[in-house]
Amino acid sequence: MNPDSMMNYILLKQAVLRKYEINAETYRQQFRSLETDIDETLQELYVRLKDIFCKWVVFDKSTKEYIMEAMVLEQFLRVLLPEVKTSV
């Protein structure tokens, strides 16, 4: 792909992602809510999980520390009692 085509592709991809509001949060939610397909093998499930996780990380250009903090915070919020969640 020549440099002009590559730049056009990048700009088009960015425009599509903005238009459909696809961002790091989109991929995080997909990762957390992923369920197995009936016909899916364990290997296919693993690859799909890894693909979504990589999109989440790359999209946000996150560091390992950021990802760790996000996962700990998410789990922290998940385990809180309902009455405590409303005040957080």
BELHU-V140720 format. One record per residue. N is the residue number from 1. RES is the residue in three letters. PHI is phi in radians with two decimals (999 if undefined). OMEGA is omega in degrees with one decimal (NA if undefined). D_FIRST is the distance of its C-alpha to the first C-alpha in Angstrom with 1 decimal. Layout:
# BELHU-V140720
n = [N & N]
res = [RES & RES]
phi = [PHI & PHI]
omega = [OMEGA & OMEGA]
d_first = [D_FIRST & D_FIRST]
This chain:
# BELHU-V140720
n = [1 & 2 & 3 & 4 & 5 & 6 & 7 & 8 & 9 & 10 & 11 & 12 & 13 & 14 & 15 & 16 & 17 & 18 & 19 & 20 & 21 & 22 & 23 & 24 & 25 & 26 & 27 & 28 & 29 & 30 & 31 & 32 & 33 & 34 & 35 & 36 & 37 & 38 & 39 & 40 & 41 & 42 & 43 & 44 & 45 & 46 & 47 & 48 & 49 & 50 & 51 & 52 & 53 & 54 & 55 & 56 & 57 & 58 & 59 & 60 & 61 & 62 & 63 & 64 & 65 & 66 & 67 & 68 & 69 & 70 & 71 & 72 & 73 & 74 & 75 & 76 & 77 & 78 & 79 & 80 & 81 & 82 & 83 & 84 & 85 & 86 & 87 & 88]
res = [MET & ASN & PRO & ASP & SER & MET & MET & ASN & TYR & ILE & LEU & LEU & LYS & GLN & ALA & VAL & LEU & ARG & LYS & TYR & GLU & ILE & ASN & ALA & GLU & THR & TYR & ARG & GLN & GLN & PHE & ARG & SER & LEU & GLU & THR & ASP & ILE & ASP & GLU & THR & LEU & GLN & GLU & LEU & TYR & VAL & ARG & LEU & LYS & ASP & ILE & PHE & CYS & LYS & TRP & VAL & VAL & PHE & ASP & LYS & SER & THR & LYS & GLU & TYR & ILE & MET & GLU & ALA & MET & VAL & LEU & GLU & GLN & PHE & LEU & ARG & VAL & LEU & LEU & PRO & GLU & VAL & LYS & THR & SER & VAL]
phi = [999 & -1.35 & -1.01 & -1.14 & -1.11 & -1.10 & -1.13 & -1.08 & -1.08 & -1.07 & -1.13 & -1.11 & -1.06 & -1.09 & -1.13 & -1.13 & -1.08 & -1.15 & -1.02 & -1.68 & 0.89 & -1.63 & -2.52 & -1.01 & -1.13 & -1.01 & -1.21 & -1.09 & -1.13 & -1.07 & -1.08 & -1.27 & -1.81 & -1.06 & -2.20 & -1.30 & -1.48 & -1.01 & -1.53 & -1.45 & -1.42 & -1.09 & -1.12 & -1.13 & -1.07 & -1.04 & -1.10 & -1.13 & -1.04 & -1.11 & -1.08 & -1.14 & -1.07 & -1.10 & -1.11 & -1.05 & -1.20 & -1.16 & -1.04 & -1.53 & 0.87 & -1.30 & -1.61 & -1.03 & -1.14 & -1.10 & -1.09 & -1.05 & -1.08 & -1.11 & -1.20 & -1.14 & -1.10 & -1.06 & -1.18 & -0.99 & -1.16 & -1.17 & -1.59 & -1.16 & -1.15 & -0.93 & -1.20 & -1.38 & -1.00 & -1.16 & -1.67 & -1.55]
omega = [-179.6 & -175.0 & 179.3 & 178.5 & 179.8 & 179.9 & 177.9 & 178.6 & -179.1 & 180.0 & 178.1 & 179.4 & 179.1 & 179.8 & 179.5 & 179.6 & 177.8 & -177.5 & -177.4 & 177.0 & 176.8 & -177.4 & -178.2 & 179.9 & 176.8 & -178.7 & 177.0 & 179.7 & 176.9 & -179.5 & -176.7 & -175.6 & -177.4 & 175.5 & -178.5 & 171.5 & -176.9 & -176.1 & -172.4 & 174.8 & 177.3 & 178.7 & 178.6 & 176.9 & 179.1 & -179.2 & 179.3 & 176.5 & -179.0 & 179.5 & 179.9 & 179.0 & 179.7 & 177.2 & 178.5 & -176.1 & -177.3 & -178.1 & -177.1 & -175.7 & -175.2 & 172.8 & 178.0 & -179.1 & 179.3 & -179.7 & 179.2 & -179.5 & -179.9 & -178.8 & 178.9 & 179.4 & 178.7 & 179.1 & 177.4 & 179.9 & -179.6 & -174.4 & 178.7 & 174.4 & -177.2 & -178.7 & 177.4 & -179.1 & -177.2 & -179.1 & -178.3 & NA]
d_first = [0.0 & 3.8 & 6.6 & 8.2 & 6.2 & 6.2 & 9.8 & 10.6 & 9.8 & 12.0 & 14.6 & 14.9 & 15.3 & 17.9 & 19.7 & 20.0 & 21.3 & 23.8 & 24.9 & 25.8 & 27.1 & 25.1 & 25.8 & 27.1 & 30.4 & 29.0 & 27.6 & 30.8 & 32.9 & 30.8 & 31.3 & 35.0 & 35.8 & 33.9 & 36.2 & 35.9 & 35.2 & 38.0 & 35.9 & 33.9 & 34.5 & 35.0 & 31.9 & 29.9 & 31.6 & 30.9 & 27.1 & 27.2 & 29.2 & 27.0 & 23.9 & 25.6 & 27.1 & 23.8 & 22.5 & 25.7 & 25.6 & 21.9 & 22.3 & 25.4 & 24.3 & 27.8 & 29.7 & 31.8 & 34.9 & 33.6 & 32.9 & 36.3 & 38.0 & 36.4 & 37.4 & 40.9 & 41.4 & 40.3 & 42.6 & 45.4 & 45.2 & 45.2 & 48.4 & 50.4 & 53.3 & 52.8 & 55.4 & 53.7 & 50.2 & 51.5 & 52.6 & 49.4]
